[in-house]
Amino acid sequence: MLLSVDRSDVTGGQSVSFDVIAAVAEREGVDPTELEPPEYQALYDVVNPEALDALFSNRVNGRQRPTGHVEFPFCGYHVVVTSDGDVEVSDLE
């Protein structure tokens, strides 16, 4: 199984990068474990999963990071990840 996510931080539940994969898999009607190359694009080909997870995790001192969002294309979809943990997947226009 080749999931293109970093699962090193399992303390807070699923990672944001896994949530992206799960959301796209849901749109595709497949299990997240099936969303892998060569049939599907790897998340790490579009964005660094570890950096994405770190961007929205609490700082080392426990303080929350400022609000914001990241947008990128992935597997033919437009993905928006917000600082409150929402992952929105829509068709590319």
C-alpha positions as CSV (number, residue, x, y, z in Angstrom):
1,M,0.0,0.0,0.0
2,L,1.4,3.4,-1.0
3,L,-0.5,6.1,0.7
4,S,1.0,9.5,-0.1
5,V,0.6,10.9,3.4
6,D,2.7,11.3,6.5
7,R,1.3,9.4,9.4
8,S,4.0,10.3,11.9
9,D,1.7,12.5,14.0
10,V,-1.1,10.2,15.1
11,T,-1.8,12.0,18.4
12,G,-4.5,14.3,17.1
13,G,-6.4,11.9,14.9
14,Q,-6.0,11.8,11.2
15,S,-3.6,14.2,9.5
16,V,-4.8,16.9,7.2
17,S,-3.0,15.2,4.3
18,F,-4.9,12.0,4.9
19,D,-8.1,14.0,5.1
20,V,-7.3,15.4,1.6
21,I,-6.8,11.9,0.2
22,A,-10.0,10.7,1.9
23,A,-12.0,13.6,0.5
24,V,-10.8,13.0,-3.0
25,A,-11.3,9.2,-2.7
26,E,-14.9,9.9,-1.6
27,R,-15.5,12.0,-4.7
28,E,-14.0,9.2,-6.8
29,G,-16.1,6.6,-5.1
30,V,-13.1,4.5,-4.0
31,D,-11.4,3.6,-0.7
32,P,-8.6,6.0,0.3
33,T,-6.1,3.1,0.0
34,E,-7.0,2.8,-3.7
35,L,-6.0,6.4,-4.4
36,E,-2.5,5.7,-5.4
37,P,-0.3,5.8,-8.5
38,P,-0.3,5.0,-11.3
39,E,-4.0,5.3,-11.6
40,Y,-4.2,8.4,-9.4
41,Q,-1.8,11.2,-8.8
42,A,0.3,11.0,-5.6
43,L,-0.3,13.8,-3.1
44,Y,3.4,14.4,-2.7
45,D,3.7,15.2,-6.4
46,V,1.5,18.3,-5.8
47,V,2.2,19.4,-2.2
48,N,4.6,18.2,0.5
49,P,2.2,16.3,2.9
50,E,4.5,16.9,5.9
51,A,4.5,20.6,5.3
52,L,0.7,20.6,4.8
53,D,0.2,18.8,8.1
54,A,2.7,21.1,9.9
55,L,1.1,24.2,8.4
56,F,-2.2,23.5,10.2
57,S,-0.9,21.9,13.4
58,N,-0.3,23.7,16.7
59,R,3.1,25.2,17.2
60,V,5.6,23.4,19.4
61,N,4.7,25.7,22.3
62,G,1.0,24.6,21.9
63,R,-0.2,27.9,20.4
64,Q,-2.5,27.8,17.4
65,R,-1.2,29.1,14.1
66,P,-2.9,32.0,12.4
67,T,-6.0,31.3,10.2
68,G,-5.7,30.8,6.5
69,H,-6.1,28.3,3.7
70,V,-4.1,26.5,1.0
71,E,-5.5,25.7,-2.5
72,F,-4.1,23.2,-5.0
73,P,-5.1,20.9,-7.8
74,F,-5.1,17.2,-7.0
75,C,-6.3,14.3,-9.1
76,G,-8.4,16.6,-11.3
77,Y,-10.0,18.4,-8.4
78,H,-9.6,21.8,-6.8
79,V,-8.7,21.2,-3.1
80,V,-9.0,23.9,-0.4
81,V,-7.7,23.1,3.1
82,T,-8.5,25.7,5.8
83,S,-6.9,26.3,9.1
84,D,-9.9,25.0,11.0
85,G,-9.4,21.6,9.4
86,D,-12.0,21.7,6.6
87,V,-11.2,20.1,3.3
88,E,-13.2,21.1,0.3
89,V,-13.0,19.3,-3.0
90,S,-14.6,20.7,-6.1
91,D,-14.3,20.1,-9.9
92,L,-11.5,22.1,-11.6
93,E,-12.9,24.9,-13.7
